Amino acid sequence: MDTIAGMTDLSAPVRLNDGVSMPRIGYGTYKVGDDEAQEAVEAALAAGYRLVDTAEMYGNEVGVGRAIAGSGVPREEVFLTTKVWNDHHGADAARAALEASLERLGTDYLDLYLIHWPSPKQGLYAETFQALLKARDEGLIRSAGVSNFLPEHLERLHEATGEWPSVNQVELHPYFNQPELRAWQAERGIATESWGPLGQRTGSVLAEPAVTAAAEAHGKSPGQVVIRWHLQNGCIVIPKSSKASRIAENFDVFGFALSEAEMEAIDDLESGQRQGIDPGSNER
């Protein structure tokens, strides 16, 4: 099993900085309603996914939990992630949110628990991370991470606790590929996980000539090419679809490799523009 720095087999799990192994590709459930979550997650698990990503804010933890319980896949083979929302920052509130998420998901532990946003206007993310580390020590979570954190936020966590988060899940796609953040985190052993990986909130990465040319060359879909681009850049990636056929297609990305020229052409789609909220603002 390899590390972030010495990546060779992209189908093998990533070993996080706390020793926990995490799949490189997972099923994201953002904007998947609670009613449809069970069917969608069951389809993902049947297709071979073993990482499922949800959040308190998504409102679908009950459906996700039912899917895992009814899938026939042993719980210990599923890497389950959820996130604490901004109105539950602080030690006591974060602990209560964790316990509520565990109940909704129908499980007694999480594989990864993330602080969804730093919410700098509250200034409580360090205390919240300390609560996650305590929960990890107690066995309620296996790994403690964050989402949408900037280096300044990560530095504060390290100053407060002496630890780096295992994962930072951030907006990342060919239009906003964050090479500086990826390199900064790799130096500190923080795994980068991509949300919004297909970059379809504004424009369409999937229609870009650099992507469609690679798709034609390899006999793959544009979505498969972009997901492969994430993996070859060392990122964990969580594509989302509600269609079983597309869910399965998005997982079928290990039988080909993009060339250096193809990777560079997709890298060059970088615009420097976020499609989501700036984590340094007070909007979250």
N, C-alpha and C positions, 0 to 999 in steps of 0.2 A: 504494500500500500504506500503510495507516494505522498509527497508533501506539496504545498503550494509552490515552493521554490524549485522543486525538481520534478515537474510534471512530465509523465511519459504516457501513461495509460489513461485516456480520458473517460473510459468506462468505469474506472476504479474510483472509490470514494476519496474525498479530500480528508486528510487528517488535520483537524483544527488545532489551534494552539493549546487547547486543554486536553488533547489526546482523543477526543471524540471523533468518530468517523462520520462524515456527512456525504450523501450522494451529490454528484455534480449537477444533476438535472432533476427538477421537481415540478409538481403541478401547482400552479398558483390559482387561488380561488377568489381574487379580487373581483367584485361585481358579479359573483355567482351567488344567487339567492339561496336562502336556507332550504327552500323546497327542491331546488334543482341540484344542490350540492351533493346529496347522497348519490344520485345517479352519475354525476360527473366524476366524483372522486372514485367511485367503484370502477368506472371505465378507465380512469388513470391507473389504478392499481392493477387492473386486468392487463393493461398494456405494458406493465413492467415498472412504472414509477414506484419509487419507495420513499420519496420526499414529498410531503404535502404541506403547503404553506397557507395558513389562514391568519385571522386577526380578530380580536374582540370587536373592532370597528366594522368588520365586514358583515357581522350579523348572521354568520352561517356555521358557527362552531357546532351547533347541535347536529346539523346535517352532515358535516364532515365527520363528526364522531360516530354517527350511525353508519356511515359508509365504511369506515375502518373496521368497526365491530362486525359488520355483516359481510365483509369482503372475503373472508376465509384466509386472509393474510395475517399471520401472527403479529400481534401488536409490536413485539420487539424487532420486527423486520421493517416497520414503518417509521421513518424519521419525521416526527410531527412538530411543526413550528406554529406558534401563535405569538401575538404581540399585545403589549399593554398600551392602552390608549392614553391620550394626553391628560384627560381628566382624572387619571389615577396615578399621577406622579407623586413621589414621596414614599417613604418606607411602608407605612401602614396601608396606604391606598393601593400600592403596587401588590402587596401581599394579598389583599382582599380580591383584587382583580385576577391574580393568578389562581386563587382558589375557585373563583367563579368560572374561569375558563376551563379549569380541570373538570368541574362538574358538568358544564355544557358539553364538553368533548367526551365525557364518559371514560376518562382515563385517570390514573393516579400519578402520572408524571408526564413531562414534556421533554422532547429531545433538545429543543432549542426555544428559548423565550427571548423575544426582542423588545426593546423600548422602541415604539413605533416612530416617534419623532423626538428630537431633543427638546422642543418647546422652550427655547431660551428665555421667553418672557416669564416663565415660571421659575426657571433657575433651579429646578429640583432633579435634573437628570442624574447627577452624581449620587444623590441619596437613593434614587430609584435603582440605579445599577448596583449599589450596595445591597439593596433588598434582593435583587436577582442572584447575586453571589451567595447570599445567605440561603436562599432557596436551593441553589445548587449544592451547597454543603449539606443540606438536609435531605437531598435526594428527590426533591420535587421537580427539578429540571436537571438535565444533563449538561447543558451548555448555556451560557449567558452571552447575549449579543445585543446589537442595536440596529436601527434602521434610520436612514436619512441623516446620519451624523457627519459633520465636517471635521477636518483634522483638529480644529480648536476645541470642539466638543470631546473628541477622543482623548486629546491631551489632558483635559480636565478630569476625565474618568481615571486615567492612569495616575495622575497626581493624587487623586482622592483614595484610590484603592490599591495601587501598585500593579494593577492588571490591565491588559488590553482586552476588549471584547473579542470573542472568538470570530464573530461575523459582523460585517456592516452591510446591510441590504440597502442599495441605493438605486436611484434612477440611472439606468445605463443601457444604451443602445447605440447603433452606428451614428445617429445624429448627435449624441451626447455621450462620448465613450470614455471620458474621465481618465485618461492615461496617467496623469500626475497623481490622482487619488489612488488608483490601483497600485502604482509603484510605491507610494508612501505606505500604504497598508501592508503590502507584501513585505517590506522591510521590517515591519513590526509583527508579522505573523497573523495579521487580521485578514480573514478570507473576505473577498468581495463577492457579493451576491447581487445579481441584476434583477431589478423589477422594471416592468414596462419594456421587456427586452426586444420587442419587435418595433418599438418606436412609432406607434400608429395613432397617437393622440392628435398629432398635427402632421399632415403629409403622410407619405407611405414609404417607409424603407423598402418594403417588399417590391415596389415598382422601380426602384433605382437600377440603372443599367449595370452597375457593379455587382449587384445582387442577382439580377436575372441572368446575367452572363455566366456567373458561377453556377447558378442552378441548372442552366442548360448544359454546361460542361460536365456536370456530375450526375445528371439525370435525377435531380432532387428538386423539391419545391423551394421557392424563395424563403419561406419560413424556416425550413430545415437548414438552409445556408446561414441565415442569421443566427440561429441557435448554435450551429457549429462554430461560427465566428466567436461567440461568447466563450464557448468551451476552450477554444484554442488560445484565447486571451487570458485563460486562467480563472475565469469567473464561474461561479455557481449560477445557474439560470433557472427561472421558474415561469415558463410560458403558460398562458392560460387560453383555453378554448372550452366552449360548452358542447362541441360536437365530438362524439366518440371517435369518428374517423380522423379528425384533425388532432385530437389528443394523442392518438396512437402515432400519427405521422410525426408529430413534434418530438417524439421520443426516439424515432428511428434516425439517429444522427451519428452513429458510431462506425458505419461502414464506408466512410469516405473522409477525406481530409482536404481542406482548402490549401492552395499553394501560398507561398509567401507573397506573390504578386496579387493574388485574390484577396488575401488578408489586408494588404496595404491599400488596395482599391476601396475596400469597405471602410477601413480606417479613415480614408480621406473624405468620407461623407460627414465627418465631424463639423458641426455648426457652432458649437459653443453655447447653444441655447437649450435651456431646460424646457421640458414640456409640462413638468409639474412644479410644485411650490419650492422656492429656495429655502433650504433648511435653516439658513441664517436669519431669515425674516421672523417676524412675530405673527405670521398668519396661522401657525399651528401651535 
